[in-house]
Amino acid sequence: ADVFDSGDSATVPLSAPATSGASTTAPADTAATTAAPSGDALPAGAQLQVAFTYTASGGRVKNPYIAVWVETRAGELVQTISVWYSTREAKYLRELTNWYVTESNYLDAGGADTVASVSGATRNAGTYQLVWDGRDAAGNPVAQGDYVLLVESAREHGPHQVTSADISLGSEGFTVTLPDDGELTALSATYVV
């Protein structure tokens, strides 16, 4: 909460930078397309396994900040799966511009601050796997339906990347590949029911 209430929120970009890969912009054809899913809850035990490789380029490199989250097609936060940052440098979380804006909007709308429960220290370059239990930021099982999975990385004096994929969570499993973006590669999400 201290990070988001730092008093200098005016420095947060109001629009997210362009992304490579799949678009996170909701289609404009109908309101139903962007409505939050509201059907049956995900099956018990369903989970989304997110895998990616972070490869730092250049000489001496500081560990990156990385955020992985799920949002509705309308851009509303469903759940932050994980955020890697150094607590002594939390003021730099705003460098994860896409995630930061989404999280800030969620908090401004009265959502609970759960960042501490999904946070971890920055990590070296490598291959990682994260698991989302299909629950929203309030701890409730999400409804079956269409969502967007996003992965973002940023580091000091280095590049900023964000990639995403549309996902449809229901009663059948699947695997989707997210587009590579610079230092973020080999990204996939496997939905297990």
PyMOL commands that set and color helices and strands:
alter all, ss='L'
color gray80, all
select helices_A, chain A and resi 9-11+31-34+87-95+97-108+115-118
alter helices_A, ss='H'
color red, helices_A
select strands_A, chain A and resi 47-54+65-72+77-84+119-120+126-132+145-154+160-169+174-177+184-192
alter strands_A, ss='S'
color yellow, strands_A
deselect
rebuild
show_as cartoon
